[in-house]
């Protein structure tokens, strides 16, 4: 059975993706960036709530 690899995104990419989602909408932006709509929506929600998008707390 093959393992699913997780994609990692830079903080700069996350911020640019959120800006794109705010201009195009999350679904259109996610399609354009070839990523999950839910992941992008989580980032947008985090920015609106004033939370950080940095990935410091993630385990290696």
N, CA, C, O and CB atoms as a CASP TS submission, in Angstrom:
PFRMAT TS
TARGET T0000
AUTHOR 0000-0000-0000
METHOD Language model
MODEL 1
PARENT N/A
ATOM      1  N   UNK     1       0.843  -1.170   0.000  1.00  0.00           N
ATOM      2  CA  UNK     1       0.000   0.000   0.000  1.00  0.00           C
ATOM      3  C   UNK     1       0.893   1.240   0.000  1.00  0.00           C
ATOM      4  O   UNK     1       1.858   1.308   0.761  1.00  0.00           O
ATOM      5  CB  UNK     1      -0.961  -0.006   1.217  1.00  0.00           C
ATOM      6  N   UNK     2       0.586   2.190  -0.823  1.00  0.00           N
ATOM      7  CA  UNK     2       1.417   3.391  -0.919  1.00  0.00           C
ATOM      8  C   UNK     2       0.955   4.440   0.094  1.00  0.00           C
ATOM      9  O   UNK     2      -0.227   4.542   0.426  1.00  0.00           O
ATOM     10  CB  UNK     2       1.372   3.971  -2.352  1.00  0.00           C
ATOM     11  N   UNK     3       1.916   5.202   0.563  1.00  0.00           N
ATOM     12  CA  UNK     3       1.615   6.261   1.519  1.00  0.00           C
ATOM     13  C   UNK     3       1.261   7.535   0.780  1.00  0.00           C
ATOM     14  O   UNK     3       1.807   7.822  -0.285  1.00  0.00           O
ATOM     15  CB  UNK     3       2.801   6.501   2.467  1.00  0.00           C
ATOM     16  N   UNK     4       0.373   8.271   1.337  1.00  0.00           N
ATOM     17  CA  UNK     4       0.009   9.563   0.780  1.00  0.00           C
ATOM     18  C   UNK     4       0.976  10.595   1.349  1.00  0.00           C
ATOM     19  O   UNK     4       1.121  10.717   2.566  1.00  0.00           O
ATOM     20  CB  UNK     4      -1.484   9.931   1.102  1.00  0.00           C
ATOM     21  N   UNK     5       1.623  11.325   0.474  1.00  0.00           N
ATOM     22  CA  UNK     5       2.549  12.355   0.937  1.00  0.00           C
ATOM     23  C   UNK     5       1.791  13.652   1.169  1.00  0.00           C
ATOM     24  O   UNK     5       0.927  14.038   0.381  1.00  0.00           O
ATOM     25  CB  UNK     5       3.696  12.568  -0.081  1.00  0.00           C
ATOM     26  N   UNK     6       2.130  14.309   2.255  1.00  0.00           N
ATOM     27  CA  UNK     6       1.492  15.575   2.573  1.00  0.00           C
ATOM     28  C   UNK     6       2.262  16.697   1.909  1.00  0.00           C
ATOM     29  O   UNK     6       3.492  16.724   1.937  1.00  0.00           O
ATOM     30  CB  UNK     6       1.411  15.792   4.098  1.00  0.00           C
ATOM     31  N   UNK     7       1.537  17.612   1.317  1.00  0.00           N
ATOM     32  CA  UNK     7       2.191  18.769   0.731  1.00  0.00           C
ATOM     33  C   UNK     7       2.486  19.770   1.826  1.00  0.00           C
ATOM     34  O   UNK     7       1.705  19.928   2.764  1.00  0.00           O
ATOM     35  CB  UNK     7       1.323  19.402  -0.377  1.00  0.00           C
ATOM     36  N   UNK     8       3.601  20.436   1.705  1.00  0.00           N
ATOM     37  CA  UNK     8       3.913  21.506   2.646  1.00  0.00           C
ATOM     38  C   UNK     8       3.943  22.821   1.877  1.00  0.00           C
ATOM     39  O   UNK     8       4.403  22.882   0.737  1.00  0.00           O
ATOM     40  CB  UNK     8       5.275  21.246   3.375  1.00  0.00           C
ATOM     41  N   UNK     9       3.453  23.849   2.512  1.00  0.00           N
ATOM     42  CA  UNK     9       3.335  25.152   1.873  1.00  0.00           C
ATOM     43  C   UNK     9       4.118  26.172   2.673  1.00  0.00           C
ATOM     44  O   UNK     9       4.118  26.138   3.904  1.00  0.00           O
ATOM     45  CB  UNK     9       1.856  25.577   1.741  1.00  0.00           C
ATOM     46  N   UNK    10       4.785  27.077   1.978  1.00  0.00           N
ATOM     47  CA  UNK    10       5.505  28.151   2.669  1.00  0.00           C
ATOM     48  C   UNK    10       4.500  29.170   3.191  1.00  0.00           C
ATOM     49  O   UNK    10       3.373  29.256   2.703  1.00  0.00           O
ATOM     50  CB  UNK    10       6.540  28.832   1.724  1.00  0.00           C
ATOM     51  N   UNK    11       4.917  29.927   4.173  1.00  0.00           N
ATOM     52  CA  UNK    11       4.045  30.955   4.734  1.00  0.00           C
ATOM     53  C   UNK    11       3.697  32.005   3.680  1.00  0.00           C
ATOM     54  O   UNK    11       2.576  32.512   3.648  1.00  0.00           O
ATOM     55  CB  UNK    11       4.711  31.621   5.948  1.00  0.00           C
ATOM     56  N   UNK    12       4.660  32.325   2.821  1.00  0.00           N
ATOM     57  CA  UNK    12       4.418  33.291   1.747  1.00  0.00           C
ATOM     58  C   UNK    12       3.333  32.782   0.793  1.00  0.00           C
ATOM     59  O   UNK    12       2.455  33.541   0.384  1.00  0.00           O
ATOM     60  CB  UNK    12       5.721  33.571   0.971  1.00  0.00           C
ATOM     61  N   UNK    13       3.401  31.492   0.441  1.00  0.00           N
ATOM     62  CA  UNK    13       2.396  30.901  -0.438  1.00  0.00           C
ATOM     63  C   UNK    13       1.017  30.980   0.215  1.00  0.00           C
ATOM     64  O   UNK    13       0.032  31.306  -0.448  1.00  0.00           O
ATOM     65  CB  UNK    13       2.755  29.434  -0.769  1.00  0.00           C
ATOM     66  N   UNK    14       0.946  30.683   1.508  1.00  0.00           N
ATOM     67  CA  UNK    14      -0.335  30.716   2.216  1.00  0.00           C
ATOM     68  C   UNK    14      -0.962  32.105   2.156  1.00  0.00           C
ATOM     69  O   UNK    14      -2.155  32.247   1.885  1.00  0.00           O
ATOM     70  CB  UNK    14      -0.148  30.288   3.676  1.00  0.00           C
ATOM     71  N   UNK    15      -0.144  33.129   2.411  1.00  0.00           N
ATOM     72  CA  UNK    15      -0.666  34.503   2.396  1.00  0.00           C
ATOM     73  C   UNK    15      -1.119  34.903   0.990  1.00  0.00           C
ATOM     74  O   UNK    15      -2.153  35.551   0.834  1.00  0.00           O
ATOM     75  CB  UNK    15       0.404  35.490   2.907  1.00  0.00           C
ATOM     76  N   UNK    16      -0.354  34.523  -0.022  1.00  0.00           N
ATOM     77  CA  UNK    16      -0.751  34.836  -1.393  1.00  0.00           C
ATOM     78  C   UNK    16      -2.015  34.069  -1.783  1.00  0.00           C
ATOM     79  O   UNK    16      -2.862  34.596  -2.504  1.00  0.00           O
ATOM     80  CB  UNK    16       0.391  34.510  -2.368  1.00  0.00           C
ATOM     81  N   UNK    17      -2.142  32.842  -1.317  1.00  0.00           N
ATOM     82  CA  UNK    17      -3.330  32.044  -1.614  1.00  0.00           C
ATOM     83  C   UNK    17      -4.565  32.664  -0.966  1.00  0.00           C
ATOM     84  O   UNK    17      -5.638  32.687  -1.569  1.00  0.00           O
ATOM     85  CB  UNK    17      -3.142  30.594  -1.129  1.00  0.00           C
ATOM     86  N   UNK    18      -4.418  33.163   0.255  1.00  0.00           N
ATOM     87  CA  UNK    18      -5.542  33.809   0.930  1.00  0.00           C
ATOM     88  C   UNK    18      -5.965  35.063   0.170  1.00  0.00           C
ATOM     89  O   UNK    18      -7.159  35.313   0.007  1.00  0.00           O
ATOM     90  CB  UNK    18      -5.171  34.164   2.387  1.00  0.00           C
ATOM     91  N   UNK    19      -5.010  35.843  -0.292  1.00  0.00           N
ATOM     92  CA  UNK    19      -5.331  37.038  -1.075  1.00  0.00           C
ATOM     93  C   UNK    19      -6.070  36.661  -2.354  1.00  0.00           C
ATOM     94  O   UNK    19      -7.037  37.321  -2.734  1.00  0.00           O
ATOM     95  CB  UNK    19      -4.050  37.822  -1.413  1.00  0.00           C
ATOM     96  N   UNK    20      -5.616  35.600  -3.018  1.00  0.00           N
ATOM     97  CA  UNK    20      -6.275  35.141  -4.232  1.00  0.00           C
ATOM     98  C   UNK    20      -7.688  34.659  -3.921  1.00  0.00           C
ATOM     99  O   UNK    20      -8.619  34.932  -4.679  1.00  0.00           O
ATOM    100  CB  UNK    20      -5.462  34.020  -4.897  1.00  0.00           C
ATOM    101  N   UNK    21      -7.850  33.950  -2.817  1.00  0.00           N
ATOM    102  CA  UNK    21      -9.170  33.445  -2.420  1.00  0.00           C
ATOM    103  C   UNK    21     -10.125  34.588  -2.116  1.00  0.00           C
ATOM    104  O   UNK    21     -11.321  34.486  -2.390  1.00  0.00           O
ATOM    105  CB  UNK    21      -9.050  32.529  -1.200  1.00  0.00           C
ATOM    106  N   UNK    22      -9.614  35.665  -1.558  1.00  0.00           N
ATOM    107  CA  UNK    22     -10.465  36.811  -1.259  1.00  0.00           C
ATOM    108  C   UNK    22     -10.899  37.535  -2.526  1.00  0.00           C
ATOM    109  O   UNK    22     -11.961  38.157  -2.546  1.00  0.00           O
ATOM    110  CB  UNK    22      -9.741  37.774  -0.334  1.00  0.00           C
ATOM    111  N   UNK    23     -10.099  37.464  -3.577  1.00  0.00           N
ATOM    112  CA  UNK    23     -10.476  38.146  -4.821  1.00  0.00           C
ATOM    113  C   UNK    23     -11.312  37.252  -5.732  1.00  0.00           C
ATOM    114  O   UNK    23     -12.256  37.732  -6.360  1.00  0.00           O
ATOM    115  CB  UNK    23      -9.229  38.612  -5.564  1.00  0.00           C
ATOM    116  N   UNK    24     -10.985  35.962  -5.818  1.00  0.00           N
ATOM    117  CA  UNK    24     -11.703  35.049  -6.723  1.00  0.00           C
ATOM    118  C   UNK    24     -12.761  34.206  -6.040  1.00  0.00           C
ATOM    119  O   UNK    24     -13.696  33.731  -6.684  1.00  0.00           O
ATOM    120  CB  UNK    24     -10.731  34.143  -7.396  1.00  0.00           C
ATOM    121  N   UNK    25     -12.617  34.021  -4.745  1.00  0.00           N
ATOM    122  CA  UNK    25     -13.437  33.073  -4.004  1.00  0.00           C
ATOM    123  C   UNK    25     -12.625  31.814  -3.753  1.00  0.00           C
ATOM    124  O   UNK    25     -11.773  31.453  -4.565  1.00  0.00           O
ATOM    125  CB  UNK    25     -14.748  32.744  -4.770  1.00  0.00           C
ATOM    126  N   UNK    26     -12.881  31.141  -2.637  1.00  0.00           N
ATOM    127  CA  UNK    26     -12.066  29.985  -2.267  1.00  0.00           C
ATOM    128  C   UNK    26     -12.082  28.845  -3.286  1.00  0.00           C
ATOM    129  O   UNK    26     -11.035  28.251  -3.547  1.00  0.00           O
ATOM    130  CB  UNK    26     -12.527  29.464  -0.955  1.00  0.00           C
ATOM    131  N   UNK    27     -13.215  28.530  -3.856  1.00  0.00           N
ATOM    132  CA  UNK    27     -13.294  27.398  -4.783  1.00  0.00           C
ATOM    133  C   UNK    27     -12.482  27.660  -6.052  1.00  0.00           C
ATOM    134  O   UNK    27     -11.726  26.796  -6.495  1.00  0.00           O
ATOM    135  CB  UNK    27     -14.757  27.110  -5.148  1.00  0.00           C
ATOM    136  N   UNK    28     -12.636  28.839  -6.630  1.00  0.00           N
ATOM    137  CA  UNK    28     -11.907  29.172  -7.852  1.00  0.00           C
ATOM    138  C   UNK    28     -10.406  29.261  -7.583  1.00  0.00           C
ATOM    139  O   UNK    28      -9.599  28.804  -8.393  1.00  0.00           O
ATOM    140  CB  UNK    28     -12.420  30.496  -8.439  1.00  0.00           C
ATOM    141  N   UNK    29     -10.038  29.843  -6.460  1.00  0.00           N
ATOM    142  CA  UNK    29      -8.621  29.962  -6.118  1.00  0.00           C
ATOM    143  C   UNK    29      -8.004  28.585  -5.887  1.00  0.00           C
ATOM    144  O   UNK    29      -6.884  28.327  -6.329  1.00  0.00           O
ATOM    145  CB  UNK    29      -8.439  30.842  -4.870  1.00  0.00           C
ATOM    146  N   UNK    30      -8.723  27.705  -5.203  1.00  0.00           N
ATOM    147  CA  UNK    30      -8.209  26.358  -4.939  1.00  0.00           C
ATOM    148  C   UNK    30      -8.021  25.584  -6.238  1.00  0.00           C
ATOM    149  O   UNK    30      -7.034  24.864  -6.394  1.00  0.00           O
ATOM    150  CB  UNK    30      -9.158  25.593  -4.003  1.00  0.00           C
ATOM    151  N   UNK    31      -8.951  25.725  -7.162  1.00  0.00           N
ATOM    152  CA  UNK    31      -8.800  25.066  -8.467  1.00  0.00           C
ATOM    153  C   UNK    31      -7.575  25.592  -9.194  1.00  0.00           C
ATOM    154  O   UNK    31      -6.804  24.819  -9.762  1.00  0.00           O
ATOM    155  CB  UNK    31     -10.055  25.275  -9.332  1.00  0.00           C
ATOM    156  N   UNK    32      -7.398  26.897  -9.178  1.00  0.00           N
ATOM    157  CA  UNK    32      -6.263  27.509  -9.865  1.00  0.00           C
ATOM    158  C   UNK    32      -4.942  27.073  -9.241  1.00  0.00           C
ATOM    159  O   UNK    32      -3.956  26.878  -9.951  1.00  0.00           O
ATOM    160  CB  UNK    32      -6.380  29.034  -9.832  1.00  0.00           C
ATOM    161  N   UNK    33      -4.914  26.918  -7.924  1.00  0.00           N
ATOM    162  CA  UNK    33      -3.694  26.539  -7.223  1.00  0.00           C
ATOM    163  C   UNK    33      -3.528  25.025  -7.108  1.00  0.00           C
ATOM    164  O   UNK    33      -2.516  24.543  -6.598  1.00  0.00           O
ATOM    165  CB  UNK    33      -3.684  27.156  -5.847  1.00  0.00           C
ATOM    166  N   UNK    34      -4.514  24.286  -7.578  1.00  0.00           N
ATOM    167  CA  UNK    34      -4.514  22.822  -7.520  1.00  0.00           C
ATOM    168  C   UNK    34      -4.316  22.321  -6.095  1.00  0.00           C
ATOM    169  O   UNK    34      -3.410  21.538  -5.812  1.00  0.00           O
ATOM    170  CB  UNK    34      -3.422  22.254  -8.426  1.00  0.00           C
ATOM    171  N   UNK    35      -5.189  22.793  -5.205  1.00  0.00           N
ATOM    172  CA  UNK    35      -5.135  22.392  -3.811  1.00  0.00           C
ATOM    173  C   UNK    35      -6.548  22.206  -3.282  1.00  0.00           C
ATOM    174  O   UNK    35      -7.521  22.527  -3.963  1.00  0.00           O
ATOM    175  CB  UNK    35      -4.367  23.428  -2.968  1.00  0.00           C
ATOM    176  N   UNK    36      -6.653  21.695  -2.082  1.00  0.00           N
ATOM    177  CA  UNK    36      -7.938  21.429  -1.451  1.00  0.00           C
ATOM    178  C   UNK    36      -8.655  22.733  -1.102  1.00  0.00           C
ATOM    179  O   UNK    36      -8.050  23.676  -0.592  1.00  0.00           O
ATOM    180  CB  UNK    36      -7.747  20.575  -0.194  1.00  0.00           C
ATOM    181  N   UNK    37      -9.946  22.766  -1.386  1.00  0.00           N
ATOM    182  CA  UNK    37     -10.756  23.933  -1.035  1.00  0.00           C
ATOM    183  C   UNK    37     -10.804  24.083   0.490  1.00  0.00           C
ATOM    184  O   UNK    37     -10.752  25.198   1.009  1.00  0.00           O
ATOM    185  CB  UNK    37     -12.196  23.806  -1.623  1.00  0.00           C
ATOM    186  N   UNK    38     -10.903  22.966   1.195  1.00  0.00           N
ATOM    187  CA  UNK    38     -10.995  22.998   2.652  1.00  0.00           C
ATOM    188  C   UNK    38      -9.722  23.576   3.274  1.00  0.00           C
ATOM    189  O   UNK    38      -9.803  24.363   4.217  1.00  0.00           O
ATOM    190  CB  UNK    38     -11.257  21.588   3.199  1.00  0.00           C
ATOM    191  N   UNK    39      -8.567  23.203   2.768  1.00  0.00           N
ATOM    192  CA  UNK    39      -7.309  23.740   3.281  1.00  0.00           C
ATOM    193  C   UNK    39      -7.264  25.253   3.100  1.00  0.00           C
ATOM    194  O   UNK    39      -6.917  25.991   4.022  1.00  0.00           O
ATOM    195  CB  UNK    39      -6.108  23.080   2.575  1.00  0.00           C
ATOM    196  N   UNK    40      -7.617  25.697   1.912  1.00  0.00           N
ATOM    197  CA  UNK    40      -7.614  27.136   1.636  1.00  0.00           C
ATOM    198  C   UNK    40      -8.647  27.853   2.501  1.00  0.00           C
ATOM    199  O   UNK    40      -8.376  28.944   3.003  1.00  0.00           O
ATOM    200  CB  UNK    40      -7.894  27.401   0.146  1.00  0.00           C
ATOM    201  N   UNK    41      -9.815  27.264   2.681  1.00  0.00           N
ATOM    202  CA  UNK    41     -10.849  27.865   3.526  1.00  0.00           C
ATOM    203  C   UNK    41     -10.373  27.965   4.974  1.00  0.00           C
ATOM    204  O   UNK    41     -10.682  28.938   5.660  1.00  0.00           O
ATOM    205  CB  UNK    41     -12.152  27.047   3.450  1.00  0.00           C
ATOM    206  N   UNK    42      -9.624  26.965   5.443  1.00  0.00           N
ATOM    207  CA  UNK    42      -9.070  27.019   6.798  1.00  0.00           C
ATOM    208  C   UNK    42      -8.102  28.187   6.935  1.00  0.00           C
ATOM    209  O   UNK    42      -8.104  28.880   7.952  1.00  0.00           O
ATOM    210  CB  UNK    42      -8.361  25.698   7.148  1.00  0.00           C
ATOM    211  N   UNK    43      -7.277  28.407   5.921  1.00  0.00           N
ATOM    212  CA  UNK    43      -6.339  29.531   5.958  1.00  0.00           C
ATOM    213  C   UNK    43      -7.071  30.865   5.966  1.00  0.00           C
ATOM    214  O   UNK    43      -6.701  31.777   6.706  1.00  0.00           O
ATOM    215  CB  UNK    43      -5.386  29.468   4.764  1.00  0.00           C
ATOM    216  N   UNK    44      -8.106  30.979   5.144  1.00  0.00           N
ATOM    217  CA  UNK    44      -8.897  32.217   5.086  1.00  0.00           C
ATOM    218  C   UNK    44      -9.550  32.467   6.445  1.00  0.00           C
ATOM    219  O   UNK    44      -9.522  33.589   6.950  1.00  0.00           O
ATOM    220  CB  UNK    44      -9.982  32.137   3.962  1.00  0.00           C
ATOM    221  N   UNK    45     -10.135  31.430   7.035  1.00  0.00           N
ATOM    222  CA  UNK    45     -10.764  31.564   8.348  1.00  0.00           C
ATOM    223  C   UNK    45      -9.745  31.988   9.407  1.00  0.00           C
ATOM    224  O   UNK    45     -10.050  32.815  10.266  1.00  0.00           O
ATOM    225  CB  UNK    45     -11.430  30.243   8.757  1.00  0.00           C
ATOM    226  N   UNK    46      -8.542  31.425   9.348  1.00  0.00           N
ATOM    227  CA  UNK    46      -7.504  31.769  10.314  1.00  0.00           C
ATOM    228  C   UNK    46      -7.118  33.242  10.204  1.00  0.00           C
ATOM    229  O   UNK    46      -6.965  33.926  11.216  1.00  0.00           O
ATOM    230  CB  UNK    46      -6.272  30.885  10.109  1.00  0.00           C
ATOM    231  N   UNK    47      -6.963  33.722   8.981  1.00  0.00           N
ATOM    232  CA  UNK    47      -6.607  35.130   8.784  1.00  0.00           C
ATOM    233  C   UNK    47      -7.724  36.036   9.286  1.00  0.00           C
ATOM    234  O   UNK    47      -7.459  37.042   9.944  1.00  0.00           O
ATOM    235  CB  UNK    47      -6.317  35.416   7.297  1.00  0.00           C
ATOM    236  N   UNK    48      -8.961  35.689   8.983  1.00  0.00           N
ATOM    237  CA  UNK    48     -10.094  36.513   9.437  1.00  0.00           C
ATOM    238  C   UNK    48     -10.219  36.527  10.954  1.00  0.00           C
ATOM    239  O   UNK    48     -10.666  37.516  11.535  1.00  0.00           O
ATOM    240  CB  UNK    48     -11.395  36.006   8.823  1.00  0.00           C
ATOM    241  N   UNK    49      -9.825  35.426  11.598  1.00  0.00           N
ATOM    242  CA  UNK    49      -9.894  35.334  13.058  1.00  0.00           C
ATOM    243  C   UNK    49      -8.661  35.925  13.728  1.00  0.00           C
ATOM    244  O   UNK    49      -8.598  35.999  14.955  1.00  0.00           O
ATOM    245  CB  UNK    49     -10.062  33.886  13.483  1.00  0.00           C
ATOM    246  N   UNK    50      -7.678  36.346  12.933  1.00  0.00           N
ATOM    247  CA  UNK    50      -6.475  36.953  13.476  1.00  0.00           C
ATOM    248  C   UNK    50      -5.437  35.947  13.939  1.00  0.00           C
ATOM    249  O   UNK    50      -4.501  36.299  14.657  1.00  0.00           O
ATOM    250  CB  UNK    50      -6.834  37.838  14.608  1.00  0.00           C
ATOM    251  N   UNK    51      -5.599  34.691  13.529  1.00  0.00           N
ATOM    252  CA  UNK    51      -4.611  33.666  13.894  1.00  0.00           C
ATOM    253  C   UNK    51      -3.483  33.655  12.867  1.00  0.00           C
ATOM    254  O   UNK    51      -3.634  34.130  11.742  1.00  0.00           O
ATOM    255  CB  UNK    51      -5.276  32.258  13.989  1.00  0.00           C
ATOM    256  N   UNK    52      -2.361  33.104  13.284  1.00  0.00           N
ATOM    257  CA  UNK    52      -1.177  33.050  12.437  1.00  0.00           C
ATOM    258  C   UNK    52      -1.261  31.887  11.452  1.00  0.00           C
ATOM    259  O   UNK    52      -1.856  30.852  11.752  1.00  0.00           O
ATOM    260  CB  UNK    52       0.084  32.929  13.293  1.00  0.00           C
ATOM    261  N   UNK    53      -0.667  32.062  10.288  1.00  0.00           N
ATOM    262  CA  UNK    53      -0.596  30.993   9.295  1.00  0.00           C
ATOM    263  C   UNK    53       0.739  30.279   9.324  1.00  0.00           C
ATOM    264  O   UNK    53       0.979  29.393   8.503  1.00  0.00           O
ATOM    265  CB  UNK    53      -0.847  31.545   7.912  1.00  0.00           C
ATOM    266  N   UNK    54       1.612  30.643  10.247  1.00  0.00           N
ATOM    267  CA  UNK    54       2.922  30.005  10.306  1.00  0.00           C
ATOM    268  C   UNK    54       2.779  28.567  10.759  1.00  0.00           C
ATOM    269  O   UNK    54       1.835  28.212  11.464  1.00  0.00           O
ATOM    270  CB  UNK    54       3.864  30.772  11.246  1.00  0.00           C
ATOM    271  N   UNK    55       3.713  27.759  10.351  1.00  0.00           N
ATOM    272  CA  UNK    55       3.651  26.337  10.645  1.00  0.00           C
ATOM    273  C   UNK    55       4.692  25.931  11.681  1.00  0.00           C
ATOM    274  O   UNK    55       5.212  24.817  11.620  1.00  0.00           O
ATOM    275  CB  UNK    55       3.842  25.533   9.374  1.00  0.00           C
ATOM    276  N   UNK    56       5.004  26.801  12.622  1.00  0.00           N
ATOM    277  CA  UNK    56       6.011  26.521  13.642  1.00  0.00           C
ATOM    278  C   UNK    56       5.610  25.363  14.549  1.00  0.00           C
ATOM    279  O   UNK    56       6.462  24.563  14.936  1.00  0.00           O
ATOM    280  CB  UNK    56       6.259  27.757  14.476  1.00  0.00           C
ATOM    281  N   UNK    57       4.346  25.262  14.888  1.00  0.00           N
ATOM    282  CA  UNK    57       3.886  24.286  15.862  1.00  0.00           C
ATOM    283  C   UNK    57       3.771  22.876  15.291  1.00  0.00           C
ATOM    284  O   UNK    57       3.528  21.932  16.043  1.00  0.00           O
ATOM    285  CB  UNK    57       2.561  24.712  16.412  1.00  0.00           C
ATOM    286  N   UNK    58       3.938  22.714  13.998  1.00  0.00           N
ATOM    287  CA  UNK    58       3.794  21.402  13.376  1.00  0.00           C
ATOM    288  C   UNK    58       4.970  20.499  13.726  1.00  0.00           C
ATOM    289  O   UNK    58       6.105  20.957  13.856  1.00  0.00           O
ATOM    290  CB  UNK    58       3.670  21.543  11.859  1.00  0.00           C
ATOM    291  N   UNK    59       4.685  19.231  13.873  1.00  0.00           N
ATOM    292  CA  UNK    59       5.741  18.253  14.118  1.00  0.00           C
ATOM    293  C   UNK    59       6.470  17.956  12.819  1.00  0.00           C
ATOM    294  O   UNK    59       5.870  18.044  11.748  1.00  0.00           O
ATOM    295  CB  UNK    59       5.163  16.953  14.726  1.00  0.00           C
ATOM    296  N   UNK    60       7.745  17.610  12.885  1.00  0.00           N
ATOM    297  CA  UNK    60       8.499  17.269  11.656  1.00  0.00           C
ATOM    298  C   UNK    60       8.028  15.952  11.062  1.00  0.00           C
ATOM    299  O   UNK    60       8.549  15.517  10.035  1.00  0.00           O
ATOM    300  CB  UNK    60      10.006  17.189  11.951  1.00  0.00           C
TER
END
